[in-house]
Amino acid sequence: GLAFLHTSAKLAHGCISPQSLYVTPSGDVKLWNFSLVTPVGPNTSTSAGGPDGHFLEWEAVCCPESYRSPERVEQRWDLISSTGGVHAMDSYSLGVLIGDYWFRNGTINNIPQTLRKAQQRLSTPNIKMRPRLQPLLKCPVFDTQYKKLQRSLQEISIQPIEQKINLWQN
């Protein structure tokens, strides 16, 4: 969901935290709480290229401070729009969220090894080092058999009959 917002819609979610995720009874994680969605960057309506007025007014109320990147806390919108890109705010928040999810018994070492480096880069204070989120989807932690099956079921209506038969047989 975030990768779509960033690449296709050119918007930042702005409120990534545990309160912005919904887990369905079947275990699907859904993104919601779009109350702070905003354009960010040089082509926005604000003079500094920062978030819109609604975002500026409500972000401190809606998004917990621990999930706001250092430049957000310092209100350095020029830094976000000139060097960070639209993904920078949400990448930081997602890195913190991943760390919080796997933080148990006083150690962050519970993060799977395949995800640890990505989590560190996502939550870095250096805005230029924060990666875009699309490549993160290729991490083995997220590319499970369940997700592959779910993807196949979502695309079944456009698949050739041979692939439909193969899916149902397996």
MARBA-3410 file (N, C-alpha, C, O; in Angstrom, 1 decimal):
170
0.8,-1.2,0.0,0.0,0.0,0.0,0.8,1.3,0.0,0.6,2.2,-0.7 ~ 1.9,1.2,0.8,2.8,2.4,0.9,3.5,2.6,-0.4,3.7,3.7,-0.9 ~ 4.0,1.5,-1.0,4.8,1.6,-2.2,3.9,2.2,-3.3,4.3,3.1,-4.1 ~ 2.6,1.9,-3.4,1.6,2.4,-4.3,1.5,3.9,-4.0,1.5,4.7,-5.0 ~ 1.2,4.3,-2.8,1.1,5.7,-2.5,2.3,6.5,-2.9,2.1,7.6,-3.5
3.5,6.0,-2.7,4.7,6.8,-3.0,4.9,6.9,-4.5,5.2,7.9,-5.0 ~ 4.9,5.7,-5.2,5.3,5.7,-6.6,4.1,6.1,-7.5,4.4,6.9,-8.5 ~ 2.9,5.7,-7.3,1.9,6.0,-8.3,1.1,7.3,-7.9,0.9,8.1,-8.8 ~ 0.8,7.5,-6.7,0.0,8.6,-6.3,0.9,9.8,-5.9,0.4,10.9,-5.8 ~ 2.2,9.6,-5.6,3.1,10.6,-5.2,2.7,11.3,-3.9,2.8,12.5,-3.8
2.2,10.5,-3.0,1.7,10.9,-1.7,2.5,10.2,-0.6,2.9,9.1,-0.7 ~ 2.6,10.9,0.6,3.1,10.3,1.8,1.9,10.0,2.7,1.0,10.8,2.8 ~ 1.9,8.8,3.3,0.8,8.5,4.3,0.9,9.4,5.5,-0.1,9.9,5.9 ~ 2.1,9.5,6.1,2.3,10.5,7.2,1.9,10.0,8.5,2.1,10.7,9.5 ~ 1.3,8.8,8.7,0.8,8.4,10.0,1.1,6.9,10.2,0.2,6.2,10.7
2.2,6.4,9.8,2.5,5.0,10.0,2.9,4.7,11.4,3.8,5.3,12.0 ~ 2.1,3.9,12.0,2.2,3.5,13.4,1.3,2.3,13.6,0.6,1.9,12.7 ~ 1.4,1.6,14.8,0.5,0.4,15.0,-1.0,0.8,14.8,-1.8,-0.1,14.4 ~ -1.4,2.0,15.1,-2.8,2.4,14.9,-3.2,2.5,13.4,-4.4,2.7,13.2 ~ -2.2,2.4,12.5,-2.6,2.6,11.1,-2.6,1.2,10.4,-2.6,1.2,9.1
-2.5,0.2,11.1,-2.6,-1.1,10.5,-3.8,-1.9,11.0,-4.1,-1.8,12.2 ~ -4.4,-2.6,10.2,-5.5,-3.5,10.5,-5.2,-4.9,10.1,-4.9,-5.1,8.9 ~ -5.4,-5.8,10.9,-5.2,-7.2,10.6,-6.5,-7.9,10.5,-7.3,-7.9,11.5 ~ -6.8,-8.4,9.3,-8.1,-9.1,9.1,-8.1,-10.4,9.8,-7.1,-10.9,10.2 ~ -9.3,-11.0,10.0,-9.4,-12.3,10.7,-8.6,-13.4,9.9,-8.2,-14.4,10.5
-8.3,-13.2,8.6,-7.6,-14.2,7.9,-6.1,-13.9,7.9,-5.3,-14.6,7.4 ~ -5.7,-12.8,8.6,-4.2,-12.5,8.8,-3.7,-11.5,7.8,-2.5,-11.3,7.9 ~ -4.5,-11.0,6.9,-4.0,-10.0,6.0,-3.8,-8.7,6.8,-4.6,-8.3,7.6 ~ -2.7,-8.0,6.5,-2.4,-6.7,7.1,-2.8,-5.6,6.1,-2.4,-5.6,5.0 ~ -3.7,-4.7,6.6,-4.2,-3.7,5.7,-3.8,-2.3,6.3,-3.8,-2.1,7.5
-3.5,-1.4,5.4,-3.1,-0.1,5.7,-4.3,0.8,5.8,-5.2,0.7,4.9 ~ -4.5,1.6,6.8,-5.6,2.5,6.9,-5.2,3.7,7.7,-4.0,4.0,7.8 ~ -6.1,4.5,8.2,-5.9,5.7,8.8,-5.2,6.7,7.9,-4.0,7.1,8.1 ~ -5.9,7.1,6.9,-5.3,8.0,5.9,-5.6,9.5,6.2,-5.7,10.3,5.3 ~ -5.7,9.8,7.5,-6.0,11.1,7.9,-4.9,12.2,7.6,-5.3,13.4,7.5
-3.7,11.8,7.4,-2.6,12.7,7.1,-2.0,12.6,5.7,-1.0,13.2,5.5 ~ -2.6,11.9,4.8,-2.0,11.7,3.5,-1.8,13.1,2.9,-2.6,14.0,2.9 ~ -0.6,13.3,2.3,-0.2,14.6,1.8,0.8,14.5,0.7,1.6,13.5,0.7 ~ 0.8,15.4,-0.2,1.9,15.5,-1.2,3.1,16.1,-0.5,3.0,16.9,0.4 ~ 4.3,15.7,-1.0,5.5,16.2,-0.4,6.5,16.3,-1.6,6.6,15.3,-2.4
7.2,17.4,-1.7,8.2,17.5,-2.8,8.1,18.8,-3.5,7.2,19.7,-3.2 ~ 8.9,19.0,-4.5,9.0,20.3,-5.2,7.7,20.7,-6.0,7.6,21.9,-6.3 ~ 6.9,19.8,-6.3,5.7,20.1,-7.1,4.4,20.2,-6.3,3.3,20.1,-6.8 ~ 4.6,20.5,-5.0,3.4,20.6,-4.1,3.0,22.0,-4.0,3.6,22.9,-4.5 ~ 1.8,22.2,-3.4,1.2,23.6,-3.4,1.9,24.4,-2.3,1.7,25.7,-2.3
2.6,23.9,-1.4,3.3,24.7,-0.3,4.6,25.2,-0.9,5.2,24.6,-1.7 ~ 4.9,26.4,-0.4,6.1,27.1,-1.0,7.4,26.3,-0.8,8.3,26.3,-1.6 ~ 7.5,25.7,0.4,8.8,25.0,0.7,8.7,23.6,0.2,9.7,22.9,0.3 ~ 7.6,23.2,-0.4,7.6,21.8,-1.0,7.2,20.8,0.1,7.3,19.6,-0.1 ~ 6.8,21.3,1.3,6.5,20.4,2.4,5.1,19.9,2.3,4.4,20.2,1.3
4.6,19.3,3.4,3.3,18.8,3.4,2.2,19.9,3.4,2.5,21.1,3.6 ~ 1.0,19.5,3.1,-0.1,20.5,3.0,-0.5,21.0,4.4,0.0,20.5,5.5 ~ -1.3,22.0,4.5,-1.7,22.7,5.7,-2.4,21.7,6.7,-2.2,21.8,7.9 ~ -3.3,20.8,6.2,-4.0,19.9,7.1,-2.9,19.0,7.8,-3.1,18.8,9.0 ~ -2.0,18.5,7.1,-0.9,17.7,7.6,-0.2,18.4,8.7,0.0,17.9,9.8
0.2,19.7,8.4,1.0,20.5,9.4,0.2,20.7,10.7,0.8,20.8,11.7 ~ -1.1,20.9,10.5,-1.9,21.2,11.7,-2.2,20.0,12.6,-2.2,20.1,13.8 ~ -2.3,18.8,12.0,-2.7,17.6,12.7,-1.6,16.6,13.0,-1.9,15.6,13.7 ~ -0.5,16.6,12.4,0.5,15.5,12.5,0.9,15.3,13.9,1.1,14.1,14.3 ~ 1.1,16.3,14.7,1.6,16.1,16.1,0.5,15.4,16.9,0.8,14.7,17.9
-0.8,15.6,16.5,-1.9,14.9,17.3,-2.1,13.5,16.8,-2.4,12.6,17.6 ~ -2.0,13.3,15.5,-2.4,12.0,14.9,-1.2,10.9,14.9,-1.5,9.8,15.1 ~ 0.0,11.4,14.8,1.1,10.4,14.7,2.0,10.5,16.0,2.5,11.6,16.3 ~ 2.2,9.4,16.7,3.0,9.4,17.8,4.4,9.9,17.5,5.0,9.6,16.4 ~ 5.0,10.6,18.4,6.3,11.3,18.1,7.4,10.2,17.8,8.3,10.5,17.0
7.4,9.1,18.5,8.4,8.1,18.2,8.4,7.5,16.8,9.4,7.0,16.3 ~ 7.3,7.7,16.1,7.1,7.3,14.7,7.4,8.4,13.7,7.3,8.2,12.5 ~ 7.7,9.6,14.2,8.0,10.7,13.3,9.5,10.8,13.1,10.2,10.8,14.1 ~ 9.9,11.0,11.9,11.4,11.1,11.6,11.9,12.4,12.2,11.2,13.3,12.5 ~ 13.3,12.4,12.5,13.9,13.5,13.1,13.6,14.8,12.4,13.3,15.9,13.0
13.6,14.8,11.0,13.3,16.1,10.3,11.8,16.5,10.5,11.5,17.7,10.4 ~ 10.9,15.6,10.7,9.5,15.9,11.0,9.4,16.6,12.3,8.7,17.6,12.5 ~ 10.1,16.0,13.3,10.0,16.5,14.7,10.6,17.9,14.7,10.1,18.8,15.4 ~ 11.6,18.1,13.9,12.3,19.5,13.8,11.6,20.4,12.8,12.0,21.5,12.7 ~ 10.6,19.9,12.1,9.8,20.6,11.1,10.7,21.1,10.0,10.6,22.3,9.6
11.6,20.3,9.5,12.5,20.6,8.4,11.9,20.2,7.1,12.5,19.3,6.5 ~ 10.8,20.8,6.7,10.1,20.4,5.5,11.0,20.6,4.3,10.8,19.9,3.3 ~ 11.9,21.6,4.3,12.8,21.8,3.2,13.7,20.6,2.9,13.9,20.2,1.8 ~ 14.1,20.0,4.0,15.0,18.8,3.9,14.2,17.6,3.3,14.8,16.9,2.5 ~ 13.0,17.5,3.7,12.2,16.4,3.2,11.9,16.5,1.7,12.0,15.6,1.0
11.5,17.7,1.3,11.1,17.9,-0.1,12.3,18.0,-1.0,12.2,17.6,-2.1 ~ 13.5,18.4,-0.5,14.6,18.6,-1.4,15.5,17.3,-1.5,16.1,17.0,-2.5 ~ 15.6,16.5,-0.4,16.5,15.4,-0.4,15.9,14.1,-0.1,16.4,13.0,-0.5 ~ 14.8,14.1,0.6,14.2,12.8,1.0,13.3,12.1,0.1,13.3,10.9,0.0 ~ 12.5,12.8,-0.7,11.5,12.2,-1.5,10.3,11.9,-0.8,10.2,12.0,0.5
9.3,11.6,-1.5,8.0,11.4,-0.9,7.9,10.2,0.1,7.1,10.1,1.0 ~ 8.9,9.2,-0.1,8.9,8.0,0.8,9.6,8.2,2.1,9.4,7.4,3.0 ~ 10.4,9.3,2.3,11.3,9.4,3.4,10.6,9.4,4.8,11.0,8.7,5.7 ~ 9.5,10.1,4.9,8.8,10.1,6.2,8.2,8.7,6.5,8.4,8.2,7.7 ~ 7.6,8.1,5.6,6.9,6.8,5.8,8.0,5.7,6.0,7.8,4.7,6.8
9.1,5.8,5.3,10.1,4.8,5.4,10.7,4.7,6.9,10.8,3.7,7.5 ~ 10.9,5.9,7.4,11.4,6.0,8.8,10.4,5.4,9.7,10.7,4.6,10.6 ~ 9.1,5.8,9.6,8.1,5.2,10.5,8.0,3.7,10.4,7.8,3.1,11.4 ~ 8.1,3.2,9.2,8.0,1.8,9.0,9.2,1.1,9.6,9.0,0.0,10.2 ~ 10.4,1.6,9.5,11.5,1.1,10.2,11.3,1.0,11.7,11.7,0.0,12.3
10.8,2.0,12.3,10.5,2.0,13.7,9.4,1.0,14.1,9.6,0.3,15.1 ~ 8.4,0.9,13.2,7.3,-0.1,13.5,7.9,-1.5,13.4,7.5,-2.3,14.2 ~ 8.7,-1.8,12.4,9.3,-3.1,12.3,10.1,-3.4,13.6,10.1,-4.5,14.1 ~ 11.0,-2.4,14.0,11.8,-2.6,15.2,10.9,-2.9,16.4,11.2,-3.7,17.3 ~ 9.8,-2.1,16.6,8.9,-2.3,17.7,8.2,-3.6,17.7,8.0,-4.2,18.7
7.9,-4.1,16.5,7.2,-5.4,16.4,8.0,-6.5,16.9,7.6,-7.4,17.6 ~ 9.3,-6.5,16.5,10.2,-7.6,16.9,11.0,-7.4,18.2,11.8,-8.2,18.6 ~ 10.8,-6.2,18.8,11.5,-5.9,20.0,10.9,-6.7,21.2,9.8,-6.4,21.6 ~ 11.7,-7.6,21.7,11.2,-8.4,22.8,12.3,-8.7,23.8,13.5,-8.8,23.4 ~ 12.0,-8.8,25.0,13.0,-9.1,26.1,14.2,-8.2,26.1,15.3,-8.5,26.3
13.9,-6.9,25.7,14.9,-5.9,25.8,16.0,-6.0,24.7,17.0,-5.3,24.8 ~ 15.7,-6.7,23.6,16.7,-6.8,22.6,16.0,-6.7,21.2,14.9,-7.2,21.0 ~ 16.7,-6.0,20.3,16.2,-5.9,18.9,16.7,-7.0,18.0,16.3,-7.1,16.9 ~ 17.5,-8.0,18.6,18.0,-9.1,17.8,17.0,-10.1,17.4,17.3,-11.1,16.7 ~ 15.7,-9.9,17.8,14.7,-10.8,17.4,14.2,-10.5,15.9,13.5,-11.3,15.4
14.7,-9.4,15.3,14.4,-9.1,13.9,15.0,-10.2,13.1,16.2,-10.5,13.3 ~ 14.3,-10.8,12.2,14.9,-11.8,11.3,16.2,-11.3,10.6,16.2,-10.1,10.2 ~ 17.2,-12.1,10.5,18.4,-11.6,9.9,18.2,-11.0,8.5,18.9,-10.0,8.1 ~ 17.3,-11.6,7.7,17.1,-11.1,6.3,16.4,-9.7,6.3,16.4,-9.1,5.3 ~ 15.9,-9.3,7.5,15.2,-8.0,7.5,16.0,-7.0,8.3,15.7,-5.8,8.3
16.9,-7.4,9.1,17.6,-6.5,10.0,18.3,-5.3,9.4,18.1,-4.2,9.8 ~ 19.1,-5.5,8.3,19.7,-4.4,7.6,18.7,-3.4,7.0,18.9,-2.2,7.1 ~ 17.7,-4.0,6.4,16.7,-3.1,5.9,16.0,-2.2,7.0,15.8,-1.0,6.8 ~ 15.7,-2.8,8.1,15.1,-2.1,9.2,16.1,-1.0,9.7,15.6,0.1,10.0 ~ 17.3,-1.3,9.8,18.3,-0.2,10.2,18.4,0.9,9.2,18.4,2.1,9.6
18.3,0.6,7.9,18.4,1.7,6.9,17.1,2.5,6.9,17.1,3.7,6.7 ~ 15.9,1.8,7.1,14.7,2.5,7.1,14.6,3.5,8.3,14.1,4.6,8.1 ~ 15.1,3.1,9.4,15.0,4.0,10.6,16.2,4.8,10.9,16.3,5.3,12.0 ~ 17.0,5.0,9.9,18.2,5.9,10.1,17.8,7.3,10.2,16.9,7.7,9.5 ~ 18.5,8.1,11.0,18.2,9.6,11.0,18.7,10.3,9.7,18.2,11.4,9.4
19.5,9.6,8.9,20.0,10.2,7.7,19.0,10.0,6.6,18.8,8.9,6.1 ~ 18.3,11.1,6.3,17.2,11.0,5.3,17.6,10.5,3.9,16.9,9.8,3.2 ~ 18.9,10.8,3.5,19.4,10.3,2.2,19.6,8.8,2.2,19.6,8.3,1.1 ~ 19.7,8.2,3.3,20.0,6.7,3.3,18.7,5.9,3.4,18.8,4.7,3.3 ~ 17.6,6.5,3.6,16.3,5.7,3.7,15.9,5.2,2.3,15.7,5.9,1.4
15.7,3.9,2.2,15.4,3.3,1.0,13.9,3.4,0.6,13.1,3.6,1.5 ~ 13.6,3.3,-0.6,12.2,3.2,-1.1,11.7,1.8,-0.6,12.4,0.9,-0.3 ~ 10.4,1.7,-0.6,9.8,0.5,0.0,9.5,-0.6,-0.9,9.4,-1.8,-0.5 ~ 9.4,-0.4,-2.2,9.1,-1.5,-3.2,10.1,-2.6,-3.1,9.7,-3.8,-3.1 ~ 11.4,-2.4,-3.0,12.4,-3.5,-2.9,12.2,-4.3,-1.6,12.6,-5.5,-1.6
11.7,-3.7,-0.6,11.5,-4.4,0.7,10.5,-5.6,0.5,10.6,-6.6,1.3 ~ 9.6,-5.5,-0.4,8.6,-6.5,-0.6,9.3,-7.9,-1.1,8.6,-8.9,-0.9 ~ 10.5,-7.8,-1.6,11.2,-9.0,-2.0,11.9,-9.7,-0.9,12.4,-10.8,-1.1 ~ 11.9,-9.1,0.3,12.5,-9.7,1.4,11.8,-11.1,1.7,10.6,-11.1,1.7 ~ 12.5,-12.1,2.0,11.9,-13.4,2.2,10.9,-13.4,3.4,10.0,-14.2,3.4
11.1,-12.5,4.3,10.1,-12.4,5.5,8.7,-12.1,5.0,7.7,-12.6,5.5 ~ 8.6,-11.3,3.9,7.3,-10.9,3.4,6.8,-11.7,2.2,5.6,-11.8,1.9 ~ 7.7,-12.5,1.5,7.4,-13.2,0.4,7.1,-14.7,0.8,7.9,-15.6,0.5 ~ 6.1,-14.9,1.5,5.8,-16.3,2.0,4.9,-17.0,1.0,4.3,-16.5,0.1 ~ 4.7,-18.3,1.3,3.8,-19.2,0.5,2.4,-18.6,0.6,1.7,-18.6,-0.4
2.0,-18.1,1.7,0.7,-17.6,1.9,0.5,-16.4,1.0,-0.6,-16.2,0.3 ~ 1.5,-15.5,0.9,1.4,-14.3,0.1,1.3,-14.7,-1.4,0.6,-14.1,-2.2 ~ 2.1,-15.7,-1.8,2.1,-16.2,-3.2,0.7,-16.7,-3.5,0.2,-16.5,-4.6 ~ 0.1,-17.5,-2.6,-1.2,-18.0,-2.9,-2.2,-16.9,-2.9,-3.1,-16.9,-3.8 ~ -2.1,-16.0,-2.1,-3.0,-14.8,-2.0,-2.9,-14.0,-3.4,-4.0,-13.7,-3.9
-1.7,-13.8,-3.8,-1.5,-13.1,-5.1,-2.1,-13.9,-6.2,-2.8,-13.3,-7.1 ~ -2.0,-15.2,-6.3,-2.5,-16.0,-7.3,-4.1,-16.0,-7.3,-4.7,-15.9,-8.4 ~ -4.7,-16.0,-6.1,-6.1,-15.9,-6.0,-6.6,-14.5,-6.5,-7.7,-14.4,-7.1 ~ -5.9,-13.5,-6.2,-6.3,-12.1,-6.6,-6.2,-12.0,-8.2,-7.0,-11.3,-8.8 ~ -5.3,-12.7,-8.8,-5.1,-12.6,-10.2,-5.7,-13.7,-11.0,-5.6,-13.8,-12.2
-6.5,-14.6,-10.4,-7.0,-15.8,-11.0,-7.9,-15.5,-12.2,-8.0,-16.2,-13.2 ~ -8.7,-14.4,-12.1,-9.6,-14.1,-13.2,-8.9,-13.7,-14.5,-9.5,-13.8,-15.5 ~ -7.7,-13.3,-14.4,-7.0,-12.9,-15.6,-6.0,-13.9,-16.1,-5.3,-13.7,-17.1 ~ -5.9,-15.0,-15.4,-4.9,-16.1,-15.7,-5.5,-17.0,-16.8,-6.7,-17.2,-16.9 ~ -4.6,-17.6,-17.6,-5.1,-18.6,-18.6,-5.6,-19.8,-17.9,-5.3,-20.1,-16.8
-6.5,-20.5,-18.6,-7.2,-21.7,-18.0,-6.2,-22.7,-17.4,-6.4,-23.3,-16.4 ~ -5.0,-22.9,-18.1,-4.0,-23.9,-17.6,-3.5,-23.5,-16.2,-3.4,-24.3,-15.3 ~ -3.3,-22.2,-16.0,-2.8,-21.7,-14.7,-3.9,-21.8,-13.6,-3.6,-22.1,-12.5 ~ -5.1,-21.6,-14.0,-6.2,-21.8,-13.1,-6.3,-23.2,-12.6,-6.5,-23.5,-11.4 ~ -6.3,-24.1,-13.6,-6.3,-25.5,-13.2,-5.2,-26.0,-12.3,-5.4,-26.7,-11.4
-4.0,-25.5,-12.7,-2.8,-25.8,-11.9,-3.0,-25.3,-10.4,-2.6,-26.0,-9.5 ~ -3.5,-24.1,-10.3,-3.7,-23.5,-9.0,-4.7,-24.3,-8.1,-4.4,-24.7,-7.0 ~ -5.8,-24.7,-8.7,-6.8,-25.5,-8.0,-6.3,-26.9,-7.7,-6.7,-27.5,-6.7 ~ -5.5,-27.5,-8.6,-5.0,-28.8,-8.4,-4.0,-28.8,-7.2,-3.9,-29.8,-6.5 ~ -3.2,-27.8,-7.1,-2.2,-27.7,-6.0,-2.8,-27.3,-4.7,-2.1,-27.2,-3.7
END
